[in-house]
């Protein structure tokens, strides 16, 4: 299965490549100020990582998140979700997941 990584000016290619290589996600969604084009010099990068439903629990841990961003030292928040959990939570209008799916920018999607 081929993967498409389309680096965004707001997501450094090295970070996106690392996240994709580590998690093998369905998709990666940029949200927050970087996605809206309102980032300032102190803004971090916010990513939701949508994973397959059979992803092991340890891939959702803080340790996994740290490993996924290894080598990237600027501020970044990586929030992994199983696909069904993200979809379920997004059904609640106004929820975090709903807002991310509505306003976020997909910077990677598995082919």
Backbone torsions as a table, in degrees:
resi	resn	phi	psi	omega
1	UNK	NA	124.1	-178.5
2	UNK	-79.1	153.4	178.4
3	UNK	-120.1	147.5	176.5
4	UNK	-118.1	118.1	176.1
5	UNK	-111.3	113.1	179.8
6	UNK	-112.2	93.5	-178.1
7	UNK	-57.8	137.5	176.4
8	UNK	-101.6	151.4	176.6
9	UNK	-58.4	-21.8	-178.3
10	UNK	-90.1	-13.1	179.2
11	UNK	-120.5	109.9	179.1
12	UNK	-55.9	133.6	-178.4
13	UNK	-53.1	-38.0	-179.4
14	UNK	-63.1	-38.5	178.1
15	UNK	-68.4	-48.9	-178.9
16	UNK	-61.5	-43.3	178.2
17	UNK	-60.3	-41.7	-179.7
18	UNK	-64.7	-45.0	179.8
19	UNK	-62.8	-45.3	-179.2
20	UNK	-66.1	-43.3	179.9
21	UNK	-63.8	-38.1	-177.2
22	UNK	-75.7	-49.7	-172.4
23	UNK	-89.7	-25.6	-172.7
24	UNK	51.7	55.0	-172.0
25	UNK	-77.5	165.1	169.2
26	UNK	-69.7	-45.0	176.9
27	UNK	-159.6	162.8	176.5
28	UNK	-124.9	129.2	-176.6
29	UNK	-118.3	123.2	174.5
30	UNK	-85.3	132.5	177.4
31	UNK	-137.2	172.8	179.1
32	UNK	86.3	-159.5	-172.7
33	UNK	-61.7	-34.0	178.5
34	UNK	-64.7	-38.8	180.0
35	UNK	-71.5	-31.7	-177.1
36	UNK	-88.5	-7.0	-178.5
37	UNK	76.9	21.2	-178.7
38	UNK	-114.0	16.4	-177.3
39	UNK	-67.8	141.2	174.5
40	UNK	-105.9	-176.9	-177.4
41	UNK	-63.4	-23.4	-179.2
42	UNK	-102.0	7.6	-178.2
43	UNK	-73.3	145.0	175.2
44	UNK	-94.4	179.3	175.7
45	UNK	-107.7	130.0	-177.9
46	UNK	-114.8	122.8	-178.0
47	UNK	-128.9	131.4	166.1
48	UNK	-99.6	130.9	-178.8
49	UNK	-112.8	113.3	-178.9
50	UNK	-90.5	120.6	-174.8
51	UNK	-111.4	161.6	174.5
52	UNK	-62.4	153.2	-178.0
53	UNK	-66.4	-22.6	179.5
54	UNK	-92.4	14.8	177.2
55	UNK	-63.0	131.3	179.6
56	UNK	-61.9	147.3	-178.8
57	UNK	-55.0	-34.8	-178.4
58	UNK	-64.0	-19.6	178.0
59	UNK	-77.9	-6.6	177.8
60	UNK	-101.9	3.1	-172.7
61	UNK	-85.4	164.0	175.6
62	UNK	-60.7	-35.5	178.5
63	UNK	-63.1	-41.2	178.4
64	UNK	-66.2	-42.1	179.1
65	UNK	-61.0	-43.9	178.3
66	UNK	-62.2	-42.8	179.7
67	UNK	-64.9	-36.7	-178.5
68	UNK	-66.5	-28.4	-178.1
69	UNK	-103.9	10.6	-179.0
70	UNK	-55.1	133.2	-179.2
71	UNK	91.1	-12.2	176.9
72	UNK	-106.4	118.0	-169.3
73	UNK	-108.6	-0.9	176.2
74	UNK	-84.0	163.8	-177.6
75	UNK	-63.1	128.1	177.6
76	UNK	-150.3	139.3	172.8
77	UNK	-112.1	124.5	178.2
78	UNK	-117.4	122.6	-177.1
79	UNK	-122.2	103.1	179.5
80	UNK	-85.0	140.7	176.7
81	UNK	-135.3	142.2	165.5
82	UNK	-70.7	146.0	-174.8
83	UNK	-55.6	-44.8	-177.7
84	UNK	-67.3	-33.9	178.6
85	UNK	-69.4	-44.4	178.5
86	UNK	-60.1	-46.8	-179.6
87	UNK	-63.1	-42.7	-179.8
88	UNK	-63.3	-46.7	-179.1
89	UNK	-68.9	-29.8	-178.9
90	UNK	-70.6	-17.6	178.1
91	UNK	-68.2	-20.0	178.0
92	UNK	-83.6	106.7	-178.8
93	UNK	-56.5	132.0	179.2
94	UNK	88.4	-6.5	178.5
95	UNK	-71.9	164.1	176.8
96	UNK	-55.0	-49.9	-177.6
97	UNK	-62.2	-41.1	178.5
98	UNK	-60.8	-45.9	-179.4
99	UNK	-63.9	-42.6	178.9
100	UNK	-61.3	-47.1	-178.6
101	UNK	-68.3	-31.9	-180.0
102	UNK	-76.9	-43.3	-170.8
103	UNK	-107.8	-13.0	-176.8
104	UNK	-73.9	167.9	179.7
105	UNK	-117.1	121.6	177.4
106	UNK	-73.8	117.6	-178.7
107	UNK	-104.3	-8.0	175.4
108	UNK	-154.7	138.4	173.5
109	UNK	-144.9	128.5	-180.0
110	UNK	-67.0	135.8	-179.2
111	UNK	-77.1	NA	NA
